[in-house]
Amino acid sequence: MPQLDTSTWLLVIFLMTISLFCAYQLKMKNQDMTSITALETHSDYPKTLLPWETKWTKIYLPPSSPLQS
């Protein structure tokens, strides 16, 4: 009974990955992204402020910092 020849599997997997990547890139190149950006800039909804966006927090230097006086 002959054994299965697996010497070309790495090449097949590598070429399949490259061809799938190229096909995906070509498909994405033809997509119209203006509809996505139009949804992001839609201004009918008010922007909700999160609690940490309304507060100013002071950032302290560590005690070993040479800039402290």
C-alpha positions in Angstrom: 0.0 0.0 0.0 1.5 3.4 -1.0 2.2 6.0 1.6 0.6 9.5 1.4 3.0 12.0 -0.1 2.8 15.1 2.2 5.8 16.9 0.8 3.7 19.4 -1.2 1.2 20.3 1.5 3.2 23.2 2.9 3.4 24.7 -0.6 -0.3 24.2 -1.2 -1.2 25.8 2.2 1.1 28.7 1.6 -0.2 29.4 -1.9 -3.8 29.1 -0.8 -3.2 31.6 2.0 -1.6 34.1 -0.4 -4.4 33.7 -2.9 -7.1 34.2 -0.3 -5.3 37.3 1.0 -5.2 38.7 -2.6 -8.8 37.9 -3.2 -9.8 39.6 0.1 -7.7 42.7 -0.8 -9.3 43.0 -4.3 -12.8 42.6 -2.8 -12.1 45.3 -0.2 -10.6 47.6 -2.7 -13.9 47.8 -4.6 -16.0 48.5 -1.4 -17.5 52.0 -0.9 -16.5 53.2 2.5 -18.5 56.4 2.4 -21.5 54.8 3.9 -19.5 53.8 7.0 -18.1 57.3 7.5 -21.5 58.9 6.9 -22.9 56.8 9.8 -20.0 57.9 12.1 -20.5 61.6 11.4 -24.3 61.5 11.8 -25.1 64.4 14.1 -28.8 63.9 14.9 -27.9 62.2 18.2 -26.4 64.3 21.0 -22.9 63.2 22.2 -23.2 61.8 25.7 -20.4 62.8 28.0 -18.9 60.2 30.2 -18.2 61.0 33.8 -14.4 61.1 33.3 -14.7 63.4 30.3 -16.3 66.2 32.4 -13.7 66.1 35.1 -10.1 67.4 35.1 -7.7 65.1 36.8 -4.2 66.2 37.9 -1.4 63.8 37.0 1.1 63.7 39.8 4.8 63.0 39.3 6.2 60.0 41.2 8.0 60.8 44.5 11.4 59.9 43.0 11.1 62.3 40.1 13.9 64.9 39.8 11.4 67.5 38.6 9.8 67.8 42.0 10.8 70.8 44.1 
